[in-house]
Amino acid sequence: MNWLIDLKNLHLDLYNSHQRNAYIIRNSSNRNLVLDVSNSNTANGTRIIVSPIHYGTNQRFRLQSL
């Protein structure tokens, strides 16, 4: 199940997933909802959705400084 999110009022928190440089990005108003790569797809243009947390690899993000 996916939810539509009002991006204007969206606030996100980073949660360390206990993997090197990997984070789970949670909705600060509902900590059970996180960003999720749709169908665990790795292709360019894959949708990022909001889903209930299950700690899968498709919910872990690596952040790099530019």
N, CA, C and O of each residue as an XYZ file, in Angstrom:
264
protein
N       0.845     -1.167      0.000
C       0.000      0.000      0.000
C       0.894      1.234      0.000
O       1.855      1.300      0.766
N       0.593      2.195     -0.836
C       1.353      3.433     -0.925
C       0.437      4.609     -0.608
O      -0.774      4.536     -0.819
N       1.017      5.682     -0.105
C       0.266      6.866      0.253
C       0.730      8.051     -0.569
O       1.901      8.140     -0.939
N      -0.192      8.965     -0.857
C       0.174     10.241     -1.461
C       0.609     11.172     -0.338
O      -0.027     11.215      0.715
N       1.674     11.907     -0.553
C       2.235     12.770      0.480
C       2.210     14.216     -0.003
O       2.547     14.495     -1.154
N       1.813     15.129      0.872
C       1.867     16.559      0.589
C       3.312     17.014      0.751
O       3.769     17.225      1.875
N       4.041     17.170     -0.361
C       5.468     17.485     -0.305
C       5.750     18.848      0.305
O       6.837     19.068      0.839
N       4.806     19.756      0.237
C       5.016     21.089      0.790
C       5.196     21.024      2.309
O       5.942     21.822      2.877
N       4.525     20.089      2.964
C       4.588     19.981      4.418
C       5.342     18.740      4.886
O       5.229     18.344      6.046
N       6.102     18.133      3.996
C       6.808     16.897      4.325
C       8.116     17.191      5.055
O       8.906     18.027      4.617
N       8.330     16.510      6.150
C       9.582     16.595      6.897
C      10.115     15.181      7.054
O       9.385     14.273      7.450
N      11.391     15.001      6.742
C      11.993     13.670      6.762
C      13.116     13.602      7.784
O      13.797     14.596      8.038
N      13.306     12.428      8.367
C      14.386     12.159      9.305
C      15.258     11.050      8.742
O      14.766     10.137      8.079
N      16.558     11.132      9.009
C      17.476     10.052      8.639
C      17.624      9.116      9.824
O      17.817      9.560     10.956
N      17.533      7.838      9.564
C      17.677      6.807     10.582
C      18.800      5.885     10.134
O      18.737      5.317      9.044
N      19.822      5.730     10.962
C      20.961      4.875     10.621
C      20.497      3.427     10.573
O      19.957      2.910     11.550
N      20.708      2.777      9.441
C      20.241      1.394      9.267
C      21.276      0.365      9.714
O      21.133     -0.823      9.426
N      22.317      0.814     10.417
C      23.383     -0.057     10.925
C      24.191     -0.702      9.809
O      24.814     -1.745     10.005
N      24.177     -0.082      8.654
C      25.060     -0.470      7.562
C      25.900      0.747      7.233
O      25.451      1.880      7.404
N      27.078      0.528      6.776
C      27.986      1.631      6.483
C      27.365      2.610      5.485
O      27.025      2.246      4.359
N      27.229      3.845      5.922
C      26.699      4.938      5.099
C      25.301      4.680      4.542
O      24.927      5.300      3.546
N      24.534      3.806      5.136
C      23.176      3.538      4.655
C      22.166      4.069      5.668
O      22.306      3.881      6.876
N      21.153      4.734      5.140
C      20.144      5.344      5.996
C      18.755      4.980      5.512
O      18.525      4.751      4.325
N      17.838      4.933      6.462
C      16.416      4.831      6.166
C      15.870      6.240      6.338
O      16.156      6.897      7.339
N      15.091      6.707      5.380
C      14.569      8.069      5.406
C      13.095      7.992      5.790
O      12.254      7.519      5.025
N      12.806      8.479      7.015
C      11.464      8.342      7.577
C      10.690      9.653      7.534
O      11.265     10.742      7.551
N       9.395      9.517      7.478
C       8.483     10.642      7.590
C       8.439     11.038      9.065
O       8.097     10.208      9.908
N       8.777     12.283      9.397
C       8.846     12.667     10.805
C       7.478     12.724     11.478
O       7.401     12.626     12.703
N       6.401     12.878     10.718
C       5.073     12.906     11.334
C       4.461     11.513     11.469
O       3.524     11.331     12.246
N       4.970     10.531     10.730
C       4.529      9.140     10.861
C       5.757      8.263     10.662
O       6.110      7.931      9.530
N       6.402      7.891     11.745
C       7.689      7.212     11.690
C       7.598      5.792     11.146
O       8.626      5.145     10.947
N       6.395      5.296     10.901
C       6.238      3.974     10.283
C       6.290      4.045      8.760
O       6.316      3.009      8.095
N       6.306      5.258      8.199
C       6.361      5.437      6.747
C       7.752      5.898      6.343
O       8.313      6.811      6.949
N       8.307      5.258      5.314
C       9.665      5.564      4.860
C       9.702      5.645      3.340
O       8.788      5.185      2.655
N      10.788      6.247      2.820
C      11.002      6.230      1.377
C      11.418      4.827      0.961
O      12.141      4.143      1.686
N      10.961      4.407     -0.198
C      11.122      3.030     -0.650
C      11.323      3.055     -2.168
O      10.586      3.744     -2.871
N      12.297      2.324     -2.675
C      12.503      2.219     -4.120
C      11.494      1.202     -4.651
O      11.502      0.036     -4.259
N      10.641      1.659     -5.536
C       9.555      0.833     -6.046
C      10.061     -0.481     -6.638
O      10.917     -0.484     -7.522
N       9.530     -1.586     -6.147
C       9.854     -2.940     -6.620
C      11.346     -3.269     -6.561
O      11.813     -4.145     -7.289
N      12.093     -2.581     -5.707
C      13.549     -2.804     -5.558
C      14.300     -2.629     -6.871
O      15.388     -3.177     -7.042
N      13.732     -1.878     -7.787
C      14.324     -1.675     -9.104
C      15.544     -0.766     -8.995
O      15.524      0.192     -8.222
N      16.599     -1.042     -9.748
C      17.812     -0.224     -9.711
C      18.016      0.593    -10.983
O      19.058      1.231    -11.140
N      17.056      0.586    -11.880
C      17.188      1.322    -13.145
C      16.998      2.821    -12.928
O      16.260      3.241    -12.037
N      17.670      3.619    -13.752
C      17.454      5.063    -13.722
C      15.981      5.357    -13.950
O      15.332      4.705    -14.768
N      15.459      6.329    -13.234
C      14.068      6.727    -13.390
C      13.092      5.931    -12.548
O      11.884      6.156    -12.629
N      13.589      5.002    -11.737
C      12.709      4.218    -10.870
C      12.027      5.138     -9.865
O      12.654      6.048     -9.321
N      10.765      4.902     -9.625
C       9.996      5.732     -8.694
C      10.411      5.480     -7.256
O      10.704      4.352     -6.858
N      10.430      6.563     -6.487
C      10.605      6.480     -5.040
C       9.215      6.667     -4.453
O       8.537      7.651     -4.750
N       8.793      5.728     -3.623
C       7.455      5.756     -3.047
C       7.563      5.826     -1.528
O       8.657      5.727     -0.973
N       6.441      5.995     -0.867
C       6.362      5.969      0.592
C       5.622      4.703      0.976
O       4.520      4.444      0.493
N       6.240      3.910      1.855
C       5.659      2.628      2.259
C       5.896      2.392      3.743
O       6.745      3.050      4.344
N       5.155      1.458      4.343
C       5.438      1.083      5.726
C       6.850      0.504      5.834
O       7.330     -0.164      4.918
N       7.494      0.765      6.942
C       8.868      0.314      7.138
C       8.927     -1.207      7.286
O       8.118     -1.803      7.997
N       9.898     -1.825      6.603
C      10.152     -3.259      6.777
C      11.654     -3.538      6.792
O      12.070     -4.694      6.877
N      12.477     -2.476      6.708
C      13.942     -2.540      6.803
C      14.588     -3.301      5.644
O      15.720     -3.765      5.772
N      13.893     -3.434      4.526
C      14.468     -4.098      3.355
C      15.528     -3.233      2.690
O      15.637     -2.039      2.967
N      16.304     -3.851      1.810
C      17.366     -3.110      1.127
C      16.806     -2.007      0.235
O      17.500     -1.026     -0.034
N      15.576     -2.147     -0.226
C      14.970     -1.105     -1.059
C      14.541      0.112     -0.243
O      14.043      1.086     -0.806
N      14.729      0.068      1.077
C      14.434      1.210      1.935
C      15.707      1.809      2.527
O      15.633      2.687      3.387
N      16.861      1.351      2.081
C      18.143      1.861      2.576
C      18.791      2.715      1.501
O      18.893      2.310      0.342
N      19.221      3.884      1.896
C      19.819      4.832      0.961
C      21.219      5.190      1.418
O      21.466      5.372      2.610
N      22.126      5.289      0.473
C      23.495      5.746      0.740
C      23.601      7.192      0.286
O      23.220      7.538     -0.833
N      24.121      8.024      1.166
C      24.265      9.444      0.865
C      25.723      9.754      0.589
O      26.614      9.301      1.308
N      25.955     10.521     -0.446
C      27.313     10.916     -0.806
C      27.374     12.426     -0.907
O      26.455     13.061     -1.425
N      28.457     12.998     -0.412
C      28.630     14.442     -0.566
C      29.077     14.743     -1.988
O      29.791     13.955     -2.608
N      28.659     15.867     -2.487
C      29.008     16.278     -3.851
C      30.020     17.394     -3.820
O      30.439     17.877     -4.872
